[in-house]
Amino acid sequence: MIGVDVAVRAAALAVLLMSAACASRVPVRPTGTPSGDAAAVAALEAATAHCRPLRTATTDIRLAGRAGPQRIRARLLAGFAEPSSLRLEAVAPFGAPALVLASDGVATTLLFPRDRQVLRDAPVADVLEALTGLALDAAELRRLIFGCLAPDAGRGERYGAAWQAVTDGETRVYIRDGVAVAADYRGWQVDYAGHLSGVARQVRVRRMVAAGAIDLTATIGEVELNVELDRRAFAVDVPADAVAITLDDLRQSSPLTAR
């Protein structure tokens, strides 16, 4: 294993880390005991019509918030394709990207072009967890960002006049006045706002972990759904002289690593 100095790795991630203001107000959620509401299932289907299908998606994302003790700010160019392909580029103010993460569902590569360092074949969820705390695979991240967490089957619920929900196991999606505005998903709290053509333009994810609170907001730019994407986009051209690093090396410099 080739060791990587923590300070060097932290510098490579510097585009992702900077001071920010205090976390914004926690979004509203319904309270009280819900009543059964079969109509909630149909309401959720209508609110997430853009998800059927969601074969491919591209967008740019401005990410801000905190992961454990560190503040995070980054601009990402993002592309996704079924069943489990993704490409994320952290755009630097000038020159090469700060990092490129790509997976075709079989091979996964994380490249730090400026440092000429590469991590190969670690699970996408492990890489994202080390970088941001989001332990999600490519398919889960695609569904979360674009508001497609609706369960295949679930129980409809109603909270008062304005709120409905559909619940199945660890997933609950909230609908307010016909719009999917929040979800509880595998321990994550997700909130959606600023919808255009059914797709939220602001996505906030929150969770408490051992290293502290994860509270990230993604501001979504222009979205293209179900367009043809070149499969080569989900691979990375790695320089021949790139130095291999390990997932443990990446975790050493993660913003969630206790110092």
C-alpha positions as CSV (number, residue, x, y, z in Angstrom):
1,M,0.0,0.0,0.0
2,I,1.3,3.4,-0.9
3,G,0.8,5.9,1.9
4,V,-0.5,9.4,1.2
5,D,0.3,12.3,3.5
6,V,-2.8,13.6,5.1
7,A,-1.9,17.2,4.5
8,V,-1.4,16.5,0.7
9,R,-4.8,14.7,0.5
10,A,-6.5,17.5,2.4
11,A,-5.0,20.0,-0.1
12,A,-6.3,18.0,-3.0
13,L,-9.8,18.2,-1.5
14,A,-9.5,21.9,-0.7
15,V,-11.9,22.9,-3.4
16,L,-14.6,21.0,-1.4
17,L,-13.8,22.6,1.9
18,M,-14.2,26.2,3.0
19,S,-15.9,28.2,5.8
20,A,-19.6,28.9,5.5
21,A,-22.4,30.4,7.5
22,C,-24.4,28.5,10.1
23,A,-26.7,25.7,8.9
24,S,-30.0,27.0,7.6
25,R,-33.3,26.4,9.4
26,V,-34.5,22.8,9.6
27,P,-37.4,22.3,7.1
28,V,-40.9,21.8,8.3
29,R,-42.2,18.3,8.7
30,P,-45.8,17.1,9.6
31,T,-46.3,16.1,13.2
32,G,-48.9,14.0,15.0
33,T,-50.4,10.7,14.2
34,P,-51.4,10.2,10.5
35,S,-54.6,8.6,9.3
36,G,-54.8,6.2,6.5
37,D,-55.1,7.7,3.0
38,A,-55.2,5.5,-0.1
39,A,-55.2,8.6,-2.3
40,A,-51.7,9.4,-1.2
41,V,-50.3,6.7,-3.4
42,A,-51.8,8.2,-6.5
43,A,-50.7,11.7,-5.4
44,L,-47.1,10.5,-5.1
45,E,-47.3,8.8,-8.5
46,A,-48.4,12.1,-10.0
47,A,-45.8,14.1,-8.2
48,T,-43.0,11.8,-9.4
49,A,-44.1,11.3,-13.0
50,H,-40.7,12.4,-14.2
51,C,-39.2,9.3,-12.6
52,R,-40.9,6.9,-14.9
53,P,-38.5,6.4,-16.5
54,L,-35.4,8.0,-15.2
55,R,-32.9,6.3,-17.6
56,T,-30.3,9.0,-17.7
57,A,-29.8,12.5,-16.2
58,T,-27.3,15.3,-16.4
59,T,-27.0,18.5,-14.4
60,D,-24.6,20.8,-12.6
61,I,-24.8,20.9,-8.8
62,R,-23.6,23.5,-6.3
63,L,-23.0,21.7,-3.1
64,A,-22.7,23.5,0.3
65,G,-23.0,22.6,3.9
66,R,-21.1,20.6,6.4
67,A,-19.9,17.0,6.9
68,G,-18.8,16.5,10.5
69,P,-16.5,19.3,11.6
70,Q,-15.8,20.6,8.1
71,R,-17.7,22.9,5.8
72,I,-18.1,21.8,2.2
73,R,-18.6,23.9,-0.9
74,A,-18.2,22.6,-4.5
75,R,-19.5,22.8,-8.0
76,L,-20.1,19.4,-9.5
77,L,-20.9,18.4,-13.1
78,A,-23.0,15.2,-12.8
79,G,-24.2,12.5,-15.1
80,F,-26.1,9.3,-14.3
81,A,-27.4,6.3,-16.3
82,E,-29.3,3.2,-15.4
83,P,-28.7,0.9,-13.8
84,S,-25.7,2.1,-11.8
85,S,-23.4,4.5,-13.8
86,L,-22.3,7.9,-12.7
87,R,-19.8,10.6,-13.4
88,L,-19.0,13.5,-10.9
89,E,-16.5,16.2,-11.7
90,A,-15.6,18.7,-9.0
91,V,-14.9,21.8,-11.0
92,A,-12.0,24.0,-10.0
93,P,-11.8,27.8,-10.5
94,F,-9.4,27.2,-13.3
95,G,-7.5,24.3,-14.9
96,A,-8.2,20.6,-14.4
97,P,-11.0,19.3,-12.2
98,A,-10.2,18.8,-8.5
99,L,-11.5,15.3,-8.8
100,V,-13.3,13.0,-11.2
101,L,-15.4,10.0,-10.0
102,A,-16.8,7.7,-12.6
103,S,-18.3,4.3,-12.6
104,D,-20.0,2.2,-15.3
105,G,-21.5,-0.1,-12.7
106,V,-18.5,-2.5,-13.0
107,A,-15.3,-0.5,-12.7
108,T,-15.1,2.6,-10.5
109,T,-12.3,5.2,-10.7
110,L,-11.6,8.2,-8.5
111,L,-8.9,10.5,-10.1
112,F,-7.3,13.6,-8.6
113,P,-5.9,15.0,-11.8
114,R,-3.9,17.8,-10.2
115,D,-2.1,15.4,-7.8
116,R,-2.0,12.6,-10.4
117,Q,-3.4,10.1,-7.9
118,V,-6.0,7.5,-8.5
119,L,-8.2,5.1,-6.5
120,R,-9.6,2.2,-8.4
121,D,-12.4,-0.2,-7.9
122,A,-13.6,0.9,-4.5
123,P,-17.5,0.8,-4.2
124,V,-19.1,4.0,-5.1
125,A,-20.9,4.2,-1.8
126,D,-17.6,3.9,0.1
127,V,-16.0,6.6,-2.0
128,L,-18.9,9.0,-1.5
129,E,-19.0,8.3,2.2
130,A,-15.3,9.1,2.5
131,L,-15.7,12.4,0.6
132,T,-19.0,13.7,1.8
133,G,-20.5,11.3,4.3
134,L,-23.2,10.2,1.8
135,A,-22.9,6.4,1.8
136,L,-25.0,5.9,-1.3
137,D,-24.4,3.9,-4.5
138,A,-24.8,5.4,-7.9
139,A,-28.5,4.4,-8.3
140,E,-29.4,5.6,-4.9
141,L,-27.7,9.0,-5.5
142,R,-29.5,9.4,-8.8
143,R,-32.9,8.7,-7.2
144,L,-32.2,10.9,-4.3
145,I,-31.1,13.9,-6.3
146,F,-34.0,13.8,-8.7
147,G,-36.7,13.1,-6.1
148,C,-37.3,9.5,-7.2
149,L,-37.3,7.7,-3.8
150,A,-41.0,6.7,-4.0
151,P,-41.3,3.1,-2.9
152,D,-42.7,0.5,-5.3
153,A,-45.5,-0.2,-2.9
154,G,-46.5,1.5,0.3
155,R,-49.1,2.7,2.7
156,G,-50.8,6.0,2.1
157,E,-51.1,8.4,5.1
158,R,-52.5,11.9,5.7
159,Y,-51.4,14.6,8.2
160,G,-54.1,17.2,8.3
161,A,-55.4,19.0,5.3
162,A,-52.1,19.7,3.4
163,W,-49.8,16.8,4.0
164,Q,-49.8,13.2,2.7
165,A,-47.1,10.5,2.8
166,V,-46.4,7.1,1.4
167,T,-44.5,4.7,3.7
168,D,-42.7,1.4,3.1
169,G,-40.1,0.0,5.5
170,E,-37.3,2.6,6.0
171,T,-38.7,4.9,3.2
172,R,-41.3,7.6,3.7
173,V,-42.0,10.2,1.1
174,Y,-44.0,13.3,2.1
175,I,-46.3,15.2,-0.3
176,R,-47.6,18.7,0.4
177,D,-50.3,20.2,-1.7
178,G,-49.5,17.6,-4.4
179,V,-45.7,18.2,-4.5
180,A,-43.1,15.7,-3.1
181,V,-41.3,17.9,-0.7
182,A,-39.4,15.5,1.7
183,A,-38.4,11.9,2.3
184,D,-37.0,9.8,5.1
185,Y,-34.6,7.3,3.4
186,R,-32.4,4.7,5.2
187,G,-31.7,7.1,8.0
188,W,-31.4,10.2,5.9
189,Q,-33.7,13.2,6.0
190,V,-34.2,14.6,2.5
191,D,-36.0,17.9,1.7
192,Y,-36.9,19.2,-1.7
193,A,-37.8,22.7,-2.8
194,G,-37.9,25.0,-5.9
195,H,-39.6,22.5,-8.2
196,L,-39.5,23.1,-12.0
197,S,-41.3,20.6,-14.2
198,G,-41.6,18.3,-11.2
199,V,-37.9,18.3,-10.4
200,A,-36.7,20.0,-7.3
201,R,-33.9,22.6,-7.8
202,Q,-32.8,22.4,-4.1
203,V,-32.1,19.1,-2.3
204,R,-31.1,19.1,1.3
205,V,-29.8,15.9,3.1
206,R,-29.3,15.6,6.8
207,R,-28.1,12.9,9.2
208,M,-26.2,12.5,12.5
209,V,-23.1,10.3,12.4
210,A,-20.3,9.5,14.8
211,A,-18.2,12.4,13.5
212,G,-21.0,14.9,13.8
213,A,-23.9,16.2,11.7
214,I,-24.0,15.9,7.9
215,D,-26.1,18.7,6.5
216,L,-25.6,19.3,2.8
217,T,-27.7,21.3,0.3
218,A,-27.4,20.7,-3.5
219,T,-28.6,23.5,-5.7
220,I,-29.5,21.9,-9.0
221,G,-28.9,23.8,-12.3
222,E,-30.2,22.9,-15.8
223,V,-31.5,19.3,-15.9
224,E,-31.6,17.0,-18.9
225,L,-33.5,13.7,-18.5
226,N,-33.5,10.6,-20.6
227,V,-31.0,11.8,-23.2
228,E,-28.5,9.5,-24.9
229,L,-25.1,9.6,-23.1
230,D,-21.9,8.2,-24.4
231,R,-20.9,5.3,-22.3
232,R,-17.3,6.5,-22.4
233,A,-18.4,9.3,-20.0
234,F,-18.5,6.7,-17.2
235,A,-14.8,5.9,-17.5
236,V,-11.7,8.0,-16.7
237,D,-8.5,8.4,-18.7
238,V,-5.9,7.8,-16.0
239,P,-2.4,9.1,-16.6
240,A,0.2,6.4,-16.9
241,D,2.2,7.9,-14.1
242,A,-0.7,8.3,-11.7
243,V,0.0,7.1,-8.2
244,A,-2.4,4.5,-6.7
245,I,-4.0,5.3,-3.4
246,T,-6.3,3.2,-1.3
247,L,-9.7,3.8,0.3
248,D,-8.0,4.0,3.7
249,D,-5.8,6.8,2.3
250,L,-8.9,8.6,1.2
251,R,-10.6,8.2,4.5
252,Q,-7.5,9.6,6.3
253,S,-8.2,13.0,4.6
254,S,-12.0,12.8,4.6
255,P,-13.8,15.8,6.1
256,L,-15.4,13.2,8.5
257,T,-12.1,11.9,9.8
258,A,-11.6,12.8,13.5
259,R,-8.5,15.0,14.0
